[in-house]
Amino acid sequence: MSMNSEHIELESKIAFLEKSVAELSDALYQQHQQIETLREQVDKFGDQFKSLNANSDIDPAFEKPPHY
């Protein structure tokens, strides 16, 4: 293998790795966005649940499940 072909092969590998890193970075960013959206939804549902429990006269710990 000549120096020129080795140089071309290394440049090709570097280009492939740079592309892979960029794709992984994009995927990580998208996952981060999805996690943030899900976290906001969980917080919202938690607040709604607390609000429902605060407005209820019956303590859920003493309420019979529907299958009884």
C-alpha positions in Angstrom: 0.0 0.0 0.0 1.5 3.3 -1.0 1.5 6.4 1.2 -1.1 8.1 -1.0 -3.6 5.2 -0.7 -3.0 5.0 3.1 -3.6 8.8 3.3 -6.8 8.5 1.3 -8.0 5.5 3.5 -7.3 7.5 6.7 -9.2 10.5 5.3 -12.1 8.2 4.4 -12.2 6.7 7.9 -12.1 10.2 9.5 -14.9 11.4 7.3 -17.0 8.3 8.2 -16.3 8.9 12.0 -17.1 12.6 11.7 -20.4 11.7 10.0 -21.2 9.1 12.7 -20.5 11.5 15.5 -22.8 14.1 13.9 -25.6 11.5 13.5 -25.1 10.4 17.1 -25.2 13.9 18.3 -28.4 14.6 16.5 -30.0 11.4 17.9 -28.9 12.4 21.4 -30.4 15.9 21.0 -33.7 14.4 19.8 -33.8 12.0 22.8 -33.1 14.8 25.1 -36.0 16.8 23.7 -38.3 13.8 24.1 -37.2 13.2 27.7 -37.9 16.9 28.5 -41.4 16.6 26.9 -42.1 13.4 28.9 -40.8 15.0 32.1 -43.1 18.0 31.6 -46.1 15.6 31.0 -45.2 13.6 34.2 -45.0 16.7 36.2 -48.4 17.9 34.8 -50.0 14.6 35.6 -48.5 14.6 39.1 -50.0 18.0 39.7 -53.4 16.9 38.4 -53.3 13.9 40.7 -52.4 15.9 43.7 -55.2 18.4 42.8 -57.7 15.5 42.6 -56.6 14.1 45.9 -56.8 17.5 47.6 -60.4 18.0 46.4 -61.5 14.5 47.5 -63.2 13.9 50.8 -62.3 10.2 50.9 -58.9 9.1 51.8 -57.7 6.9 48.9 -55.9 4.6 51.4 -59.3 3.6 52.8 -61.3 3.4 49.6 -62.1 -0.1 48.3 -60.7 -1.0 44.9 -63.4 -1.4 42.1 -63.0 -5.2 42.0 -64.4 -5.7 45.6 
